[in-house]
């Protein structure tokens, strides 16, 4: 049986001005998969995410979604299939959490059409799943970083897309909130079958939670494989140019890494 | 919550009706109601009322609404309450366009549309594209870059404007200077017809794009990821706002600060949602400029103060209040 890829990236390169950000990328993402993208700062992770969402659209090569090139979709068609949670520092938003999540229904609205009952239901459901219903009337600016991040995820879910792209969802969060976000994502992936593509800096999180890891370095694919395979000192040293110490997780028995000079 | 917003809009609506009804009666001499409805209509008081004051109030209201709504659009796109036709140099661009037309232009209209207005629209569009381009080119899209770009563009166009005045003869120069102060001196209904199409078309685009304006205030990337065709919508909105600023500037000169204060004050009362903010801003802007103009033509009657002087006297301190963070304290952008 041939499973068609959700995303298929073929010979894809992208540059901003004269700076080459992504170079000759080739990989597929299967529907229902949880993919982590790791790599050093400036490797092109965020750019890759924006190319997949279609925010950047002038790359060379090809990105297809369900076999159809991204450019062939209208912005709204794309938004119904893919949603995006940007990095935390996106500037102030004057809306309440509830209004913001409801605004995620935008691709389902036509001009002049007001919000319908089912839009409201979808928004409430998205807030319930992410545990943000209690903030519904709070202004976004009064929420903590972790709460705000969860509201952004709720808004992305309300959009109704089955694929969720996140840019460093746990950076700036304390361990409890970070874990909260990670378990929400895992739950969405396992129970609702949402495809998740997440950029992260935490190798252990990448290895622990996801099905597959993509590592970028200088805009090229430095590693593409299972979480088990990334837990290798040579592989990691090649990506991050740094030595790592490996150990076995005392509870799960899976390997985990800490940076070290040894 | 929404009940309160609807109430605010309703109050503004009836205030607007009241202002439009009462303002034409006020002047150097109060017009007695009898003269207004004199069936013969021949009395001098009725004449002044219908031919001078009514058109003037109509133009003030339209101009105020148009400037306010342009300010609202710029504030949404730049995500910044300091973005207005005035601070972004759009008024200066429009003024240059209009002045250039007065100096060099053919006296005739272009395809039936007054040339001053078309020329002012062109100037407005060029300056907003310039300022947006400059702000965008610097990484981070900061307030400082935006204001500096606005100041730079404003200076540049004002200098060109001075140059035009320099090479003009004495009467033309006087006309341009007087008009640059911003003033609504209209006679007859001509000015209304010169202004109305610009305001109507511009407003129609803005109302049509209400949902998109809301998305813009959360940032362009989120808007794009939610399905907004950011580039196209932004282009249409800049076009619509330039149309309105150009139309107003051609008729009334560059009147400042209406576009800054109106959307901002309305946001305090109805919040950031453009479904409520747009009607509130239109009404508030109209009321505000009509009242300012009534003040302008009565306070030292029989002489008149240019209305731009009054709005600037009110707007300057308001701008400083915003700059010092009055807006952020209130929890609005």
Interface residues (C-beta under 8 A of the other chain):
Chain A: X50 X53 X54 X55 X74 X75 X76 X77 X78 X79 X80 X82 X83 X84 X86 X90 X91 X92 X93 X94 X95 X99 X100 X103 X104 X106 X107 X109 X111 X112 X137 X139 X141 X142 X159
Chain B: X1 X79 X208 X209 X211 X214 X215 X217 X218 X219 X221 X222 X224 X225 X226 X227 X228 X229 X267 X271 X272 X273 X328 X331 X332 X333
